[in-house]
Amino acid sequence: MPQSLHILPAHIIFSTKGRRPWLTADIRPRVWAYMSRILQNFECHSITVGGVEDHVHVLCNLTKKHAPMKVLEVLKKDSSKFVKTLGTDLGEFHWQDGYGLFGVSPSHRGAVHQYILGQEEHHRKETFQEELLRILKKYGAEYDERYLWN
């Protein structure tokens, strides 16, 4: 094949450190836009970012030019620095150390996109902990619950 073709849709989830409710409704749009710009700079396309006060969901096509771990490292580090500029009360903001990264079938992209956009409504019925455990079980991911909630 004369060219390398690549499409790797991914659903990424991570929380604020200690699941503190740092991401108030007034700053979320700016944080999501900033995260989208970081991903665009990595050439990760078809980006949807959403979430609530204590965690974020991202849907994007991961780039073939950078390792997913590097993309996530820069996404979390740079967006954390940005959040800290949004108010004097945000100086201690941090993301949790880990993250969830799940492959998404192209046929399920639309459903994941809508799920991310509906986070506020969704979390009126389910906590972040319940949500993450459900997603981990859905994907058959092995985990040790002692280390999920740092």
C-alpha positions as CSV (number, residue, x, y, z in Angstrom):
1,M,0.0,0.0,0.0
2,P,1.6,3.3,-1.0
3,Q,0.2,5.3,1.9
4,S,-0.4,4.8,5.6
5,L,-4.1,5.2,6.5
6,H,-5.1,5.7,10.1
7,I,-8.3,6.3,12.1
8,L,-8.3,5.6,15.8
9,P,-11.3,7.1,17.5
10,A,-10.8,7.2,21.3
11,H,-12.9,8.1,24.3
12,I,-10.7,9.6,27.0
13,I,-11.8,10.2,30.6
14,F,-10.0,11.8,33.5
15,S,-10.9,13.5,36.7
16,T,-9.8,16.4,38.8
17,K,-7.4,15.5,41.6
18,G,-9.5,14.1,44.4
19,R,-12.6,14.7,42.2
20,R,-12.8,18.3,43.5
21,P,-15.4,20.3,41.8
22,W,-13.0,22.9,40.3
23,L,-14.6,23.0,36.8
24,T,-17.5,25.4,37.4
25,A,-20.1,26.0,34.7
26,D,-18.6,29.5,34.0
27,I,-15.1,28.2,33.1
28,R,-16.0,24.8,31.5
29,P,-16.5,26.2,28.0
30,R,-13.1,27.9,28.0
31,V,-11.4,24.8,29.4
32,W,-13.0,22.5,26.8
33,A,-12.1,25.0,24.0
34,Y,-8.5,25.1,25.3
35,M,-8.3,21.3,25.4
36,S,-9.7,21.1,21.9
37,R,-7.0,23.5,20.6
38,I,-4.3,21.3,22.2
39,L,-5.7,18.2,20.5
40,Q,-5.9,20.1,17.2
41,N,-2.2,21.0,17.5
42,F,-1.5,17.3,17.8
43,E,-3.6,16.7,14.7
44,C,-6.2,14.8,16.6
45,H,-9.4,15.5,14.7
46,S,-13.1,15.2,15.2
47,I,-12.9,16.5,18.7
48,T,-15.7,16.6,21.3
49,V,-14.9,17.7,24.8
50,G,-17.4,17.8,27.7
51,G,-17.9,17.0,31.3
52,V,-18.9,18.3,34.6
53,E,-17.3,20.0,37.6
54,D,-15.0,17.1,38.5
55,H,-14.1,15.3,35.3
56,V,-13.8,15.5,31.6
57,H,-14.7,13.3,28.6
58,V,-12.9,13.6,25.2
59,L,-13.8,12.0,21.9
60,C,-11.2,12.4,19.2
61,N,-9.3,10.6,16.5
62,L,-5.9,10.0,17.9
63,T,-3.0,11.0,15.6
64,K,-0.6,8.6,14.1
65,K,2.3,11.1,14.6
66,H,2.4,11.0,18.4
67,A,2.0,8.3,21.0
68,P,-1.3,8.4,22.9
69,M,0.5,8.7,26.2
70,K,2.4,11.8,25.0
71,V,-0.9,13.4,23.8
72,L,-2.5,12.8,27.1
73,E,0.5,14.0,29.0
74,V,0.5,17.3,27.2
75,L,-3.3,17.7,27.2
76,K,-3.4,17.3,31.0
77,K,-0.3,19.4,31.8
78,D,-1.1,22.3,29.5
79,S,-4.8,22.4,30.3
80,S,-4.0,22.3,34.1
81,K,-1.7,25.3,33.6
82,F,-4.5,27.1,31.7
83,V,-7.1,26.4,34.4
84,K,-4.8,28.0,37.0
85,T,-4.9,31.2,35.1
86,L,-8.7,31.4,35.2
87,G,-9.0,32.6,38.8
88,T,-7.0,33.1,42.0
89,D,-9.0,30.4,43.6
90,L,-7.8,27.8,41.0
91,G,-4.1,28.0,41.9
92,E,-4.1,24.5,43.4
93,F,-5.9,22.9,40.4
94,H,-4.6,19.5,39.2
95,W,-5.9,16.6,37.2
96,Q,-5.7,13.1,38.6
97,D,-2.6,11.1,37.7
98,G,-4.3,8.5,35.6
99,Y,-6.8,8.4,32.8
100,G,-9.1,6.0,30.9
101,L,-8.5,5.6,27.2
102,F,-11.0,3.5,25.2
103,G,-11.2,2.7,21.5
104,V,-14.5,3.5,19.9
105,S,-16.0,1.8,16.9
106,P,-16.7,4.3,14.1
107,S,-20.3,3.1,14.2
108,H,-20.5,4.2,17.8
109,R,-18.9,7.6,17.5
110,G,-22.3,9.4,17.2
111,A,-23.5,7.8,20.4
112,V,-20.4,8.7,22.3
113,H,-20.5,12.2,21.0
114,Q,-24.0,12.7,22.2
115,Y,-23.1,11.0,25.6
116,I,-20.3,13.5,26.1
117,L,-22.5,16.5,25.2
118,G,-25.2,15.3,27.7
119,Q,-22.9,15.0,30.7
120,E,-24.7,17.5,32.9
121,E,-28.0,15.7,32.4
122,H,-26.4,12.3,32.7
123,H,-24.8,13.1,36.1
124,R,-28.1,14.0,37.7
125,K,-28.7,10.2,37.7
126,E,-25.2,8.6,38.0
127,T,-22.1,9.6,39.9
128,F,-18.6,9.8,38.3
129,Q,-17.6,6.7,40.2
130,E,-20.6,4.7,39.0
131,E,-20.1,5.9,35.5
132,L,-16.4,5.0,35.4
133,L,-17.0,1.5,36.9
134,R,-19.8,0.9,34.3
135,I,-17.5,2.0,31.4
136,L,-14.6,-0.1,32.7
137,K,-16.9,-3.2,32.9
138,K,-18.4,-2.4,29.4
139,Y,-14.9,-2.5,27.9
140,G,-13.7,-5.5,30.0
141,A,-10.9,-3.4,31.5
142,E,-8.9,-4.9,34.3
143,Y,-8.5,-2.5,37.3
144,D,-7.8,-2.4,41.0
145,E,-10.5,-0.1,42.5
146,R,-8.0,0.9,45.3
147,Y,-6.2,3.0,42.7
148,L,-9.1,4.5,40.7
149,W,-10.0,7.3,43.0
150,N,-6.7,9.2,43.8
